[in-house]
Amino acid sequence: MTATRHSQHTMQNRQVSRGLHRWVYFAMIGLAACYALSAWIGFAGSGADDYLLFVVTGFIVMSVVLPAIAGRVWRHHRISAAGRPTTLADWLAGDFDTGDHPVKASTATIEILLPLAAVAFGMTAFAILALVES
């Protein structure tokens, strides 16, 4: 194994990554945007509701912006590792280091995106029901 500061190392001919692939982050941003947009489409209308939606949207934006800034700082200060996979398919074929032990990167991606997708698509369903009822 290589030093712990490297973002990836090879273990038994499989890439082990300590960070998520950039497309996973893009999917997280897309799901957050879907959540906020669905809330605005389904529930905007009166002045008090708009104010609360604005506050909730601010929380959603901050939950996306703060990890994005932290990830950018981390990428700027890390030590580059040789053999870094560049495609999502290569990254998904490898392992993801969770701190305790490596798991398949595809499994980690599903476990990360599934709760976000459930909330985003659930809010979309609520928005559709709110539009149908009004």
C-alpha atoms as an extended CHARMM CRD file, in Angstrom:
* protein
*
       134  EXT
         1         1  MET       CA              0.0000000000        0.0000000000        0.0000000000  PROA      1               0.0000000000
         2         2  THR       CA              1.0550000000        3.5790000000       -0.4890000000  PROA      2               0.0000000000
         3         3  ALA       CA              1.0470000000        6.4720000000        1.9500000000  PROA      3               0.0000000000
         4         4  THR       CA             -2.2740000000        7.3670000000        3.5340000000  PROA      4               0.0000000000
         5         5  ARG       CA             -2.2550000000       10.8670000000        2.0010000000  PROA      5               0.0000000000
         6         6  HSD       CA             -2.5910000000        9.5050000000       -1.5240000000  PROA      6               0.0000000000
         7         7  SER       CA             -6.1030000000        9.5400000000       -2.9050000000  PROA      7               0.0000000000
         8         8  GLN       CA             -5.7900000000        6.0330000000       -4.3710000000  PROA      8               0.0000000000
         9         9  HSD       CA             -3.6600000000        2.9760000000       -4.0590000000  PROA      9               0.0000000000
        10        10  THR       CA             -3.6760000000       -0.4790000000       -5.5920000000  PROA      10              0.0000000000
        11        11  MET       CA             -4.6470000000       -3.4620000000       -3.4990000000  PROA      11              0.0000000000
        12        12  GLN       CA             -4.7500000000       -6.9230000000       -5.0590000000  PROA      12              0.0000000000
        13        13  ASN       CA             -4.8510000000       -5.4470000000       -8.6060000000  PROA      13              0.0000000000
        14        14  ARG       CA             -7.9150000000       -3.2870000000       -7.8020000000  PROA      14              0.0000000000
        15        15  GLN       CA             -7.9050000000        0.4740000000       -7.4710000000  PROA      15              0.0000000000
        16        16  VAL       CA             -8.8670000000        1.6580000000       -3.9880000000  PROA      16              0.0000000000
        17        17  SER       CA            -10.0690000000        5.2410000000       -3.9320000000  PROA      17              0.0000000000
        18        18  ARG       CA            -10.3990000000        7.4800000000       -0.8790000000  PROA      18              0.0000000000
        19        19  GLY       CA            -12.5210000000       10.0500000000       -2.7390000000  PROA      19              0.0000000000
        20        20  LEU       CA            -15.6670000000        9.9650000000       -4.8060000000  PROA      20              0.0000000000
        21        21  HSD       CA            -15.6160000000       10.3500000000       -8.5560000000  PROA      21              0.0000000000
        22        22  ARG       CA            -16.6200000000       13.7740000000       -9.8280000000  PROA      22              0.0000000000
        23        23  TRP       CA            -19.7460000000       12.4170000000      -11.5480000000  PROA      23              0.0000000000
        24        24  VAL       CA            -21.0160000000       11.1610000000       -8.2050000000  PROA      24              0.0000000000
        25        25  TYR       CA            -20.7430000000       14.7330000000       -6.9210000000  PROA      25              0.0000000000
        26        26  PHE       CA            -22.5470000000       15.9880000000      -10.0240000000  PROA      26              0.0000000000
        27        27  ALA       CA            -25.3510000000       13.4770000000       -9.3770000000  PROA      27              0.0000000000
        28        28  MET       CA            -25.6080000000       14.7240000000       -5.7850000000  PROA      28              0.0000000000
        29        29  ILE       CA            -25.8850000000       18.3160000000       -7.0180000000  PROA      29              0.0000000000
        30        30  GLY       CA            -28.5260000000       17.3160000000       -9.5770000000  PROA      30              0.0000000000
        31        31  LEU       CA            -30.6120000000       15.5270000000       -6.9540000000  PROA      31              0.0000000000
        32        32  ALA       CA            -30.3910000000       18.5340000000       -4.6140000000  PROA      32              0.0000000000
        33        33  ALA       CA            -31.5040000000       20.8030000000       -7.4750000000  PROA      33              0.0000000000
        34        34  CYS       CA            -34.3870000000       18.4370000000       -8.2690000000  PROA      34              0.0000000000
        35        35  TYR       CA            -35.4550000000       18.5600000000       -4.6090000000  PROA      35              0.0000000000
        36        36  ALA       CA            -35.3980000000       22.3680000000       -4.4460000000  PROA      36              0.0000000000
        37        37  LEU       CA            -37.1000000000       22.8050000000       -7.8210000000  PROA      37              0.0000000000
        38        38  SER       CA            -39.8460000000       20.3400000000       -6.9160000000  PROA      38              0.0000000000
        39        39  ALA       CA            -40.4800000000       22.1550000000       -3.6440000000  PROA      39              0.0000000000
        40        40  TRP       CA            -40.7910000000       25.4990000000       -5.4500000000  PROA      40              0.0000000000
        41        41  ILE       CA            -43.0100000000       24.1370000000       -8.2300000000  PROA      41              0.0000000000
        42        42  GLY       CA            -45.3290000000       22.2770000000       -5.8940000000  PROA      42              0.0000000000
        43        43  PHE       CA            -45.6270000000       24.6180000000       -2.9360000000  PROA      43              0.0000000000
        44        44  ALA       CA            -44.8600000000       28.2090000000       -3.9720000000  PROA      44              0.0000000000
        45        45  GLY       CA            -47.7380000000       30.6250000000       -4.0200000000  PROA      45              0.0000000000
        46        46  SER       CA            -48.4200000000       32.6440000000       -0.9120000000  PROA      46              0.0000000000
        47        47  GLY       CA            -46.0000000000       35.0530000000        0.7530000000  PROA      47              0.0000000000
        48        48  ALA       CA            -45.3380000000       32.9780000000        3.8830000000  PROA      48              0.0000000000
        49        49  ASP       CA            -44.7560000000       29.8030000000        1.8830000000  PROA      49              0.0000000000
        50        50  ASP       CA            -42.3340000000       31.5690000000       -0.4320000000  PROA      50              0.0000000000
        51        51  TYR       CA            -40.3150000000       32.8460000000        2.5280000000  PROA      51              0.0000000000
        52        52  LEU       CA            -40.0390000000       29.3490000000        4.0160000000  PROA      52              0.0000000000
        53        53  LEU       CA            -39.1340000000       27.8760000000        0.6290000000  PROA      53              0.0000000000
        54        54  PHE       CA            -36.4230000000       30.5180000000        0.2960000000  PROA      54              0.0000000000
        55        55  VAL       CA            -34.9750000000       29.5040000000        3.6800000000  PROA      55              0.0000000000
        56        56  VAL       CA            -35.1010000000       25.7930000000        2.8070000000  PROA      56              0.0000000000
        57        57  THR       CA            -33.4850000000       26.4980000000       -0.5670000000  PROA      57              0.0000000000
        58        58  GLY       CA            -30.7200000000       28.3670000000        1.2600000000  PROA      58              0.0000000000
        59        59  PHE       CA            -30.0760000000       25.3000000000        3.4240000000  PROA      59              0.0000000000
        60        60  ILE       CA            -29.9800000000       23.0810000000        0.3320000000  PROA      60              0.0000000000
        61        61  VAL       CA            -27.5600000000       25.4430000000       -1.4190000000  PROA      61              0.0000000000
        62        62  MET       CA            -25.2930000000       25.5300000000        1.6370000000  PROA      62              0.0000000000
        63        63  SER       CA            -25.3650000000       21.7270000000        1.9110000000  PROA      63              0.0000000000
        64        64  VAL       CA            -24.0680000000       21.5750000000       -1.6740000000  PROA      64              0.0000000000
        65        65  VAL       CA            -21.6610000000       24.5320000000       -1.6150000000  PROA      65              0.0000000000
        66        66  LEU       CA            -19.7830000000       23.7200000000        1.6020000000  PROA      66              0.0000000000
        67        67  PRO       CA            -18.7490000000       20.1750000000        0.5710000000  PROA      67              0.0000000000
        68        68  ALA       CA            -17.8880000000       21.4870000000       -2.9060000000  PROA      68              0.0000000000
        69        69  ILE       CA            -15.5400000000       24.0750000000       -1.4030000000  PROA      69              0.0000000000
        70        70  ALA       CA            -14.0190000000       21.4870000000        0.9380000000  PROA      70              0.0000000000
        71        71  GLY       CA            -13.5010000000       19.0800000000       -1.9740000000  PROA      71              0.0000000000
        72        72  ARG       CA            -11.8630000000       21.7730000000       -4.0550000000  PROA      72              0.0000000000
        73        73  VAL       CA             -9.4550000000       22.6210000000       -1.2230000000  PROA      73              0.0000000000
        74        74  TRP       CA             -8.7110000000       18.9170000000       -0.6930000000  PROA      74              0.0000000000
        75        75  ARG       CA             -7.9810000000       18.3840000000       -4.4090000000  PROA      75              0.0000000000
        76        76  HSD       CA             -5.7190000000       21.4360000000       -4.4230000000  PROA      76              0.0000000000
        77        77  HSD       CA             -3.6130000000       20.2350000000       -1.4720000000  PROA      77              0.0000000000
        78        78  ARG       CA             -3.4360000000       16.4700000000       -2.0270000000  PROA      78              0.0000000000
        79        79  ILE       CA             -0.5100000000       14.5000000000       -3.3570000000  PROA      79              0.0000000000
        80        80  SER       CA             -1.2390000000       13.1480000000       -6.8350000000  PROA      80              0.0000000000
        81        81  ALA       CA             -1.2910000000        9.3870000000       -7.1980000000  PROA      81              0.0000000000
        82        82  ALA       CA             -0.1500000000        7.6770000000      -10.3770000000  PROA      82              0.0000000000
        83        83  GLY       CA             -2.5940000000        5.5390000000      -12.3180000000  PROA      83              0.0000000000
        84        84  ARG       CA             -5.6660000000        7.4930000000      -11.3120000000  PROA      84              0.0000000000
        85        85  PRO       CA             -8.7750000000        6.2670000000      -13.1660000000  PROA      85              0.0000000000
        86        86  THR       CA            -10.3140000000        8.9910000000      -15.2790000000  PROA      86              0.0000000000
        87        87  THR       CA            -13.6210000000        7.4340000000      -16.2770000000  PROA      87              0.0000000000
        88        88  LEU       CA            -16.6150000000        6.6700000000      -14.1010000000  PROA      88              0.0000000000
        89        89  ALA       CA            -16.6260000000        3.0510000000      -15.2980000000  PROA      89              0.0000000000
        90        90  ASP       CA            -13.0040000000        2.5870000000      -14.1500000000  PROA      90              0.0000000000
        91        91  TRP       CA            -13.7720000000        4.1620000000      -10.7960000000  PROA      91              0.0000000000
        92        92  LEU       CA            -16.9020000000        2.0210000000      -10.2990000000  PROA      92              0.0000000000
        93        93  ALA       CA            -14.8910000000       -1.1190000000      -11.0800000000  PROA      93              0.0000000000
        94        94  GLY       CA            -12.5410000000       -0.3720000000       -8.1830000000  PROA      94              0.0000000000
        95        95  ASP       CA            -12.9960000000       -0.1420000000       -4.4400000000  PROA      95              0.0000000000
        96        96  PHE       CA            -13.8760000000        2.7900000000       -2.1780000000  PROA      96              0.0000000000
        97        97  ASP       CA            -12.1110000000        3.1400000000        1.1670000000  PROA      97              0.0000000000
        98        98  THR       CA            -14.6570000000        3.8980000000        3.8810000000  PROA      98              0.0000000000
        99        99  GLY       CA            -12.1040000000        4.1590000000        6.6730000000  PROA      99              0.0000000000
       100       100  ASP       CA            -12.8340000000        0.7390000000        8.1740000000  PROA      100             0.0000000000
       101       101  HSD       CA            -12.4230000000       -1.3710000000        5.0610000000  PROA      101             0.0000000000
       102       102  PRO       CA            -12.7700000000       -0.9970000000        1.3050000000  PROA      102             0.0000000000
       103       103  VAL       CA            -16.1270000000       -1.6990000000       -0.3390000000  PROA      103             0.0000000000
       104       104  LYS       CA            -16.9920000000       -1.8690000000       -4.0140000000  PROA      104             0.0000000000
       105       105  ALA       CA            -17.2050000000        1.6450000000       -5.4270000000  PROA      105             0.0000000000
       106       106  SER       CA            -20.4810000000        0.8210000000       -7.1830000000  PROA      106             0.0000000000
       107       107  THR       CA            -22.0190000000       -0.2560000000       -3.8700000000  PROA      107             0.0000000000
       108       108  ALA       CA            -20.7510000000        2.8860000000       -2.1480000000  PROA      108             0.0000000000
       109       109  THR       CA            -22.2030000000        5.0400000000       -4.9240000000  PROA      109             0.0000000000
       110       110  ILE       CA            -25.6210000000        3.4140000000       -4.5630000000  PROA      110             0.0000000000
       111       111  GLU       CA            -25.5210000000        3.7930000000       -0.7790000000  PROA      111             0.0000000000
       112       112  ILE       CA            -24.6480000000        7.4760000000       -1.1080000000  PROA      112             0.0000000000
       113       113  LEU       CA            -27.1120000000        8.4050000000       -3.8570000000  PROA      113             0.0000000000
       114       114  LEU       CA            -30.1130000000        6.2800000000       -2.8390000000  PROA      114             0.0000000000
       115       115  PRO       CA            -31.2480000000        8.4220000000        0.1380000000  PROA      115             0.0000000000
       116       116  LEU       CA            -30.7980000000       11.6140000000       -1.8690000000  PROA      116             0.0000000000
       117       117  ALA       CA            -32.7530000000       10.1680000000       -4.7870000000  PROA      117             0.0000000000
       118       118  ALA       CA            -35.5460000000        8.9900000000       -2.4770000000  PROA      118             0.0000000000
       119       119  VAL       CA            -35.9430000000       12.4800000000       -1.0080000000  PROA      119             0.0000000000
       120       120  ALA       CA            -35.7250000000       14.2410000000       -4.3830000000  PROA      120             0.0000000000
       121       121  PHE       CA            -38.1870000000       11.9390000000       -6.1360000000  PROA      121             0.0000000000
       122       122  GLY       CA            -40.4730000000       11.9040000000       -3.0920000000  PROA      122             0.0000000000
       123       123  MET       CA            -40.6310000000       15.7010000000       -3.1670000000  PROA      123             0.0000000000
       124       124  THR       CA            -41.3560000000       15.5110000000       -6.8910000000  PROA      124             0.0000000000
       125       125  ALA       CA            -44.2680000000       13.1690000000       -6.1700000000  PROA      125             0.0000000000
       126       126  PHE       CA            -45.5820000000       15.5510000000       -3.4830000000  PROA      126             0.0000000000
       127       127  ALA       CA            -45.2580000000       18.4710000000       -5.9090000000  PROA      127             0.0000000000
       128       128  ILE       CA            -47.2200000000       16.6070000000       -8.5670000000  PROA      128             0.0000000000
       129       129  LEU       CA            -49.9400000000       15.7600000000       -6.0440000000  PROA      129             0.0000000000
       130       130  ALA       CA            -50.0690000000       19.3960000000       -4.8840000000  PROA      130             0.0000000000
       131       131  LEU       CA            -50.4570000000       20.5950000000       -8.4610000000  PROA      131             0.0000000000
       132       132  VAL       CA            -53.1560000000       18.0370000000       -9.1940000000  PROA      132             0.0000000000
       133       133  GLU       CA            -55.1120000000       18.9690000000       -6.0540000000  PROA      133             0.0000000000
       134       134  SER       CA            -55.0180000000       22.7200000000       -6.7560000000  PROA      134             0.0000000000
